Amino acid sequence: MCVAVPAEVIEIMGSEALVNFGGVKKKVNIDLVEDLKVGEYVLLHAGCAMQKIDKEEAENTLKLFEALAESE
């Protein structure tokens, strides 16, 4: 099973972006996503941004991940 994680773009540096997901900041490749801007959200998988998603969808998904973590 593969899981993609939503993350907010906080800085763009050429073909990489610094993203924040759950307080974790990481550089990821953004070659697959066109016209990406700081403040937008992307789905991450294996160190690559796969696609943009809207803020509401990202926040809902992060809440689901939090609820799953708390239930363990």
MOPEQUI-V554884 format. One line per field, one symbol per residue. psi: psi as a letter, one per 30 degrees, with the letter a starting at -180 (. if undefined). A space follows every 50 residues. Layout:
psi = ???
This chain:
psi = kkkkkkkkkfkkicglkklkjhfkkkklkgffkkhklkflklkkkhgkke lklleeeeeeeeeeeeeeeff.
